[in-house]
Amino acid sequence: MKRNLPLNRPLLTALLVVLSLRPPFSPTATLSGSEGIDLGNSPSGLIDNGKAISLANDLGEADWAGAFSASLLVPAASFINTSDRRLKENIKPTHYGLDAVLKMRVVDYRYKADPKKPHTGFIAQDLHQVYPEAVTVGGENVKTQPRGVDYAKLTPLLTKAVQEQQQQIETLTQDKAAQAVQIAALKKQQAAEITTLQAALEELHQLVGLKTTPRQTGRKATASR
């Protein structure tokens, strides 16, 4: 069950103080949307209060750096998505895979509100063209409805890409082994053919020697006379 509370700076400051003083525990808290704090099951969300907050680090360090996806990281926190087979239907292999991953553009960037802090990740508009399931489409106003990326949704796709790549490696390894066997067989066949040719050449030399010996003897006798 979710409860929405009005988001304001004093309330958020108090929340951070409480979290920093309490021992490690495992709640699930999301700072989500313009309505305030959403106590639900999602570990991340968007904060929209004119100038949003990005919460990071285990102690809940506040970073006033514009509107972007924020996560409240709590020591020993655990987030689990429902994934029971009994709740699903039309299950089939995904059409996404290595090809989609290769099309993903990974970039280094800095937020305009915090140009000193570097980041590495995706641009929501670019990722939406390849894997829209991981992108939250916002609105026209970038300050109140920015586009976001759910990085957790990339895990199945990256897993599928690794599996496909492993299959390619195994196929190449098998092909290489088969080629090695073929090369060994060709070398053996070549060696046998060379041996046969050498034997035939020796036999030919012997035949030529037998035919030329009498003539050479006759020439020597004529020369002695």
C-alpha positions in Angstrom: 0.0 0.0 0.0 1.4 3.4 -1.0 1.1 6.7 0.9 1.9 10.0 -0.7 3.2 12.8 1.6 3.8 16.4 0.5 7.5 16.8 -0.3 9.2 19.8 1.3 12.8 20.5 2.3 12.3 20.5 6.1 10.6 17.1 5.9 13.3 15.7 3.7 16.0 17.1 5.9 14.4 15.4 8.9 14.1 12.1 7.1 17.8 12.2 6.2 18.8 12.9 9.9 16.6 10.0 11.1 18.2 7.7 8.6 21.7 8.7 9.5 21.1 8.1 13.2 19.3 4.8 13.0 21.1 1.5 12.8 21.1 -0.5 9.5 17.6 -1.7 8.5 15.8 -2.8 5.4 12.9 -0.6 4.4 11.9 0.2 0.9 11.6 3.9 0.3 11.2 5.8 -3.0 11.3 9.5 -3.6 8.9 9.7 -6.5 7.0 12.2 -8.6 5.9 15.8 -7.8 3.5 14.6 -5.1 6.2 13.7 -2.6 7.6 10.6 -1.0 6.3 7.3 -2.1 6.7 4.5 0.4 6.4 1.6 -2.1 8.4 -1.2 -3.6 10.5 0.7 -6.1 14.0 1.7 -5.1 14.2 4.7 -7.4 12.1 7.4 -8.9 12.0 11.0 -9.9 11.8 14.0 -7.5 10.0 17.0 -8.8 9.9 20.0 -6.6 11.0 22.7 -9.0 14.6 21.7 -8.3 14.9 18.0 -7.7 17.3 16.2 -5.3 19.5 13.2 -6.1 20.1 11.1 -3.0 23.2 9.0 -3.1 25.6 7.2 -0.9 24.7 5.0 2.1 24.3 8.1 4.4 21.8 9.8 2.1 24.0 12.6 0.9 21.9 15.2 -0.8 23.1 16.6 -4.1 21.1 19.6 -5.4 21.9 18.9 -9.1 18.7 19.3 -11.1 16.0 16.9 -12.0 17.2 13.4 -12.4 16.5 9.9 -11.2 17.2 9.5 -7.5 17.8 6.5 -5.3 17.7 6.3 -1.5 20.3 3.8 -0.6 19.9 2.2 2.8 22.4 -0.2 4.4 21.3 -3.8 4.1 18.4 -2.8 1.9 16.9 -5.4 -0.4 14.7 -4.8 -3.4 12.8 -7.7 -5.0 10.5 -7.6 -8.0 7.6 -10.0 -8.3 8.6 -12.6 -10.9 6.5 -15.7 -10.1 5.8 -17.9 -13.2 2.3 -18.5 -11.9 1.5 -14.8 -12.4 2.7 -14.7 -16.0 1.5 -15.9 -19.4 2.6 -15.8 -23.1 6.1 -16.6 -21.9 8.6 -16.8 -24.8 12.2 -16.0 -25.6 12.9 -12.3 -25.9 13.7 -10.9 -29.3 16.2 -8.6 -27.7 19.8 -9.6 -27.4 23.4 -8.9 -28.4 22.4 -6.9 -31.4 20.4 -4.5 -29.3 23.2 -4.1 -26.8 25.7 -3.2 -29.5 23.3 -0.4 -30.6 23.2 1.1 -27.1 25.2 4.3 -26.9 27.1 4.6 -23.7 28.3 8.2 -23.0 30.2 10.3 -20.5 28.3 13.4 -19.4 27.8 16.1 -16.8 24.6 17.6 -15.5 24.2 21.3 -16.3 23.3 22.0 -12.7 26.5 20.2 -11.5 29.1 20.4 -14.3 32.0 19.4 -12.0 30.7 15.8 -11.4 31.2 13.3 -14.3 28.8 10.5 -15.0 28.7 7.5 -17.4 25.4 6.1 -18.7 22.7 6.5 -21.3 20.8 9.3 -22.9 17.1 8.5 -22.4 16.1 9.6 -25.9 18.9 7.4 -27.5 18.1 4.4 -25.4 14.4 4.7 -26.2 15.1 4.0 -29.8 16.8 0.7 -28.9 15.1 -0.5 -25.7 12.1 1.6 -24.8 11.1 -0.7 -22.0 13.8 0.8 -19.8 12.9 4.4 -20.5 10.3 6.5 -18.7 8.9 9.0 -21.2 8.4 12.4 -19.6 6.7 15.5 -20.9 7.6 18.7 -22.6 8.8 20.5 -19.5 12.2 19.0 -18.7 12.2 20.5 -15.2 9.0 18.9 -14.1 8.8 15.8 -16.4 12.2 14.7 -17.5 12.8 11.4 -19.2 14.4 8.7 -17.1 16.2 5.4 -17.5 15.4 2.4 -15.3 18.8 0.7 -15.2 17.5 -2.3 -13.4 15.4 -3.2 -16.5 18.7 -3.5 -18.5 19.7 -6.6 -16.5 17.7 -9.2 -18.5 18.8 -7.7 -21.8 22.5 -7.7 -20.8 22.1 -11.3 -19.6 20.6 -12.4 -22.9 23.5 -10.6 -24.8 26.1 -12.5 -22.7 24.4 -15.8 -23.4 24.3 -15.1 -27.1 28.0 -14.1 -27.1 28.9 -17.3 -25.2 27.1 -19.4 -27.8 29.1 -17.6 -30.5 32.3 -18.3 -28.6 31.4 -22.0 -28.2 30.4 -22.3 -31.9 33.7 -20.7 -32.9 35.6 -23.0 -30.6 33.8 -26.1 -32.1 34.5 -24.8 -35.6 38.2 -24.3 -34.7 38.4 -27.8 -33.3 36.8 -29.3 -36.4 39.2 -27.3 -38.6 42.1 -28.7 -36.6 40.9 -32.2 -37.2 40.5 -31.5 -40.9 43.9 -30.0 -41.2 45.5 -33.0 -39.4 43.7 -35.4 -41.8 44.9 -33.4 -44.8 48.4 -33.4 -43.5 48.2 -37.2 -43.0 46.8 -37.6 -46.5 49.5 -35.3 -48.0 52.2 -37.3 -46.2 50.9 -40.6 -47.6 50.7 -39.1 -51.1 54.3 -37.8 -50.9 55.4 -41.3 -49.7 53.6 -42.9 -52.7 55.2 -40.4 -55.1 58.6 -41.0 -53.7 58.2 -44.7 -54.1 57.1 -44.3 -57.7 60.0 -42.0 -58.4 62.5 -44.5 -57.0 60.9 -47.2 -59.2 61.2 -45.0 -62.2 64.8 -44.3 -61.5 65.5 -48.0 -61.3 63.8 -48.7 -64.6 65.7 -45.8 -66.3 69.0 -47.1 -64.8 68.4 -50.6 -66.2 67.7 -49.3 -69.7 70.7 -47.0 -69.9 73.4 -49.4 -68.5 73.9 -51.6 -71.6 74.3 -48.6 -73.9 76.9 -47.0 -71.6 78.8 -50.4 -71.6 78.8 -50.5 -75.5 80.1 -47.0 -75.7 83.0 -47.8 -73.4 84.0 -50.8 -75.5 84.0 -48.8 -78.8 86.1 -46.1 -77.2 88.7 -48.6 -76.1 89.2 -50.0 -79.6 
